[in-house]
Amino acid sequence: MSLHDRVVITGLGAVSALGLGAKALFAGSLAGRSGIRLWPPEAGIWAAAPVPGNLGPVGMHQLPAHVDRHVGLATLAVREAMADAGLENVPAAESASTGVYWGTGVGSAATVEDSYGRLHAGQRARPLTILLAMQNAAVAQIALDHGLRGPQLSVSQACASAAAAIGEAMLALRWGRAERIVVGGSEAPLLAGQLLAWDALRVLAKADTLSPEQSCRPFDRRRNGLVLGEGAAALVLERESVARRRGARIHAELCGYGNAGDASHYARPDPAGQQRAMELALQDAGLTAGDIGYINAHATATSVGDAMEAAAIRNTFGDVQKSPSVSSTKAVHGHTLGAAGALELVITVLALARGECPPTAHLEETDVEGVDLISGTARRGPVLAALSNTFAFGGSNVSLAVRQYPAND
């Protein structure tokens, strides 16, 4: 076993406001078809991006009844990713070398909210509250579902949780700690307590009651805040030698990971930290700025956040002959907090594979300069390498680099 194995992506799975499946996520993003609606349905107070209630024959009704909603969403995404990788049944001999790394920001928020509701109503807590609410509940459920006895890691790094989990999984595979890792993130924050807390922070978009699906407008002059979404995404990562030995289909190579802190402010981003994360990802991947053809931006549709990321991209790619195309797909699937890095990496990988980069939906008039934003329709053309940015409150910045496989080097 070579300690210099590349890390490849052999399975993709997702569930989001755009429906069940990685294909639904990518198709909706490519078409600029928004899953945002007024929430809750009976009151329409906020704009939000919920997972549709009807997910077809493999819907939520088939999930274990005892898990928190975010864990249920994780289960759906992992089920698809494992099937996509041809690993519905992991051989017993490979179980101990197949790990689970997972990211979530607010975790089992529904369980916590239910527990406090019972407390205030003078009722007993549910017997399984601790097990449902523990931060590694998704990791435990995924491992149980698929009989995976390899290394485990649960990451909570606010909105960068899933992205950091993916990066750490890549490092673990490079170092030979495992041969395969199922990794991703999940979030289900569409709860009164969560929405009220985010509203108090004054970063939520005011719902567009006439066109609620257009409430999230990254990079657009008319933006007025972010829209919370729920969802999950999973990727199967393998050492290249392991994937090739079993004849697996390889979607792309996960080749770079940058993780950098701001240490400047809880909420105001610092473009220097974001730039450092991108540069570290490029360095780790052995890529130059000129190799990057597409960036899936973190851009959440806050004026400060969009401007700071645009500055970081300009500073990182300002000297290249051809600037990378940039878009934020949160305009259609919302901000899924700790799951964002996984959902958006799935989109980025499929953009590489299909040669089509999704637009920033609802972008009509931008107020950022020096960035090649995709608006209107998808942009076609070969992309050999791409970055997926995920930045978080607390000054946590993660950038992941992927390239086509086999790499042309």
N, C-alpha and C positions, 0 to 999 in steps of 0.2 A: 504493500500500500504506500503510494507516494504521498509525502506531506506537502507536495506542491501541486496536487490535483486542483484543477479548476472546479468551480461550483456552478452547477447548471440547474435550470428550472424545468422540471418534468411534469408538473401538475399545477393546474389553476382552478380555483373555485371562488364563487362570490354570490352573495345575496345582498341586494341593495334596494333603494327606492325605484330602481329601474327594472326590478324583477329578480327572478331566480336564475342564477348562472352567470359565469364570466362572459359568455357571449351576449347576454342581455345587457350587462353592464357596459360592455364595449360598444355595442350597437347603439344604445341610447346616448352614450357620450359622443359617438361619431355623428349622430344625427342631430345633436343638440336638443334631444327630447327630454324635457324636465320631469322629474318625479316629485317635484315640490308642490305642496298643496296647503290649504288652510288647515290649521290644527289647534285644538282637537276638532274632529269633524262636526260635532254638535254645537260648537261655540265659535270656531274660527278666529281665535285670538291671535295666534302666531302663524308664521309660515314655517313649515317643517317638511322633511323628506322621509316619510315612513316607508318601511317595507310593505308592499301591497299585501292585503289580507289573503287574497287568493293566489297561492303559489303553485297551483296545479296538483298533480298526483304525488309530488314529493314535498308537500307543504308542511306548515308548522304543526298541523294536527298529528303528524307522524313522529314528532319529537317526544322525548321523555317528559312527562308532566312535572317532574320534580326539579327542573333546572330553571335558572334565571333566563330571561329572554335573550340576553346577549350571548349566553352559552348555547341556547338553542340555535341562534343564528350562526354561531361558530360551527356547530355540528353540521348544519346544512352545507356551509362553504367547504369544510374539510371533506365531507362525503363526496362532493363533486371533484375536488382536487385529487383525492386518492383514486377515484375512478378514471380521471383524465390521465393520471400517471400509470394506469394499469396495475394499481396496488390495492384493489378492493380487499384482498386478503394478503396481508404481509406474512411471508413465510416465517414460521416459528424461529428458524435459525437466524433471521435478520431482525427479530423483534428487539433484541437488546442493543442493537446498533442503530435503531431508528428512534429519534428523539422528537420532542414536542416543545417548541418555543412559541409563546403567544403574548400579544400586547393588548392592553385595554387601559383606558384612562379612568373612567368612572366605574368600570366593572359592573358588579351586580347591583346597580342603582335601584332597580325595581324591587329587589328583595329588601334593601335597606329602607326604602320608602314605605313598603308594606309593614315592616317591623315597627317603624316609628308611628305609623297609623294605628297599629294595634296597641302600642303603648299608650297613646293619647286616648284611645277608646276603652282603656282598662282591660284589654284582652291579653291572653298569654301569647308569647312569641311562638311562631311555628317551630316544631321540634328540629327541623333541618336548617334553621336560619343560618347558623354558623357555616355549615357546609355549602349552602347556596351562595353565601356572601363572600367567602374567602376569595382573595385576589387570584388564586390559581385554579378557580373552579373550571374554567374553560380548558386549561391544560389537563386537569384530571379527567374531565369527561372525554376529551379527544383520545387520551391514552387508553381509557377504559373501552371506548367504542371500537378501537382498532388494535387493541392488544399490544401497545407500543411500550417497551420497557427501557428505552434509551434515555439519554439525559433530558432533563426538563428545565425550563426557565420561564418564569412569568415576569413580564416587563411592564412597569407603569411609569411612563415618562410623558404624562399629559398627552397632547396631540401627536407626539412623536413616538408613542409606545410601540405600535406595530412596526414602524420603520426601524427602530432600534432593535427590536426582536429579530427582524430579518437580517440586519447587519451582524448581530452577534451570532446568529445561526450560521451565517456564511463563514465567520471566523472559526467557529467550532469545527466546521467541516474541513476547513483548510488545515487546522491543527490536528485533525485525526481523532477528535473527541467522539465522532459519530460518522456513519456512512451516509445517513439520510436524516433530514429533519423536516417535519411538518411545521410550518410557521405561518403566522398571520396575525390578525387582530379582529376584535369584535366590539361593538358598542350598541347600546339601546338606551339613549338618553332622553327619549321623548316622554318625559314625566313632568308632572306639575312642579315638583320641587326643583328639578334640573332647569326647566325652562324659566321659572321665576328667578333662579339664581343667575342664570346667564342674562336675563333681562335686566336685573339689577346692576350688572356690570356695564350695561349700555352698549353692548356690541351686537345684539340681535337686530336683524333687519326688520323694518316695519313691513308687515304683510301687504303686498299689493293686492287689494281685494278684487280689483277688476281682472288682473292677470297674475294670480298667486304663483303660477309656475315660473314667473320671471322675477321673483322677489330677490334672488341672489345674482348679483352682477359684478363678478370680479373684474378688476381693471377698468370698469366703466365709470365715467364721471358721475352718473346718477346712482351709484351704489349707496346703500345706507346700512350695511351690516351683514353679518353672516347668518346662515340658516342651518340649524342643527339637523342632522340626518342620522338614521340608524342603518346598521349593516355589518357585514363581516366579509373577509376575504382570506383565502388560504393559498399557500404555495407549497409545493413539494420541492425541496432542494436536495440535490444529491451530489456527491463527489463524481466528477466526470467519469472516472474509471468504473464506478459502480453502475452508473446509468448506461454506459456503453456496453458493459458486460451483459446486462440483461436486455439490451436492444431497445431501450426506452426512447420514445420520441422526446426531443429536446426543444423547448420553446425558445430559450435564450440562455446566455451566460450571465449570471450575477457576478459582476467583476469588481465593484468598488463600493466602499462604505466610508462615509465621513460623518463624524459625530463631534460637534463642537458646541461649547457653551458661551453665552454672552457675559454672564456675571455682571450685568449692568442694571436690569430692571425686571420686575416680575412680569409685566405685561407689554412694555414697549420693546419691539424687536430691534436688534442691532445688525445692520447690514454687514458689518465686519465679521460677526460670528457666522452668519449665513454664507458669506463668501468663503470663509475658512472651511465650512462643512463641504461645500462643492469642490473646493480645491483638494481637500483630503480624499474625497471620493475619486477624483480624477487621478490623483497620485497613486492611490491604492490599486486602481484599475490599470495603471500604465497607459492612460489616455492623455491626450492633450485637449485643451479647450476647443481646438478646431475639429476634433473628432466627433463632438456632440452635435447631433442633428435636431434633437427635440428635448425640451424640458417640460415635464408635468409640474407646474408651479404649485406651491402650497396655497397661494392667494385665496383668502377666505372672503373677500369683498368688504374688508375694512379699509378705510382710506390710508391709515398709517401702515398697516401690514402690507398692502399691495405696493405702496410706494417704496418701502424698505426692501422688499424682495426684488423689485425692479432695479433698484440701485445695486443690490448685491449681484444680480445677473449681469448688469452693465460692467461692473468692476471685474467680474470673473472672465467675461467673454468679449470685452471691449476691443481687444487687439486682434481678434480673429478676422479672417477675410470674409467669412460668411457666418452671420449670427445664427444661433439655433432658433428654431421655431419654438414658441412658448404658448401654453394655454393652461387654464385652470378648469378642471371638469367639475369642481364643486358647484358650479352654476346649475348642474342638473341632478346631482346625487346628494347635494348638501355637504356639510362638514360633519364627518362621522367621528370626529375627535380621535381617540386612540386607535381606531381602525383605519383612519385615512391613509396612512402610509401603505397598507396592504392593498386596499381597493385601488389606489392610484398607481401602484406598481403593476398590478394586473393589467390596468389600462395601458400603461407604458409598454409592457412586454408585448401586448397584442398589437400596439401601434407599430412596433419594430417588425413583428412578424407579417403584418398585412401591408406595410408601407403606406399607412394612412394615419395622420395625426389628428386627434379631435380638436374642434374649435372651443373657444370660450363662448358659451351660449349667452345670448342677450347683450353681447358687447357691441355697442353702437358708436359710442364716442369715448375714447380713452383719454385719461389725463396723465399717463406715464409716457416717458420718452425713452428712445434708445433701446427698445425691446421689440423683437419681431413677433408680435402677437397674432395668433390665428383667430380670426373672427368669421362669422357667417357660416361657412361650410368647412368641412374637413380638408386638410391639405395632403395631397397625394405625392408620393415620391419616396425613394429608398432612404431609410435612416439606419445607419450602421451602429450607432450608439446613442444612448439617451440617459438623462438624469431624472429622478423623481425626488422632489424636495418635500420635506415635512418638517415644519418648524412649530415650536410649542411655547406656550406660556412658561415662564420660569427661565427663558433663555436657552432652551434645548433645540439644537438644530441638527437635523439628520438629512443626508443626501445619499441616495443609492444610485449606482451606475450599472446599467445593463448594456450588453451588446449582442448583436446577432451571433448565432452559432451555426456552423463553425466560423470563428472570427477570421477575418481576412488579414492575418499577420503571419 
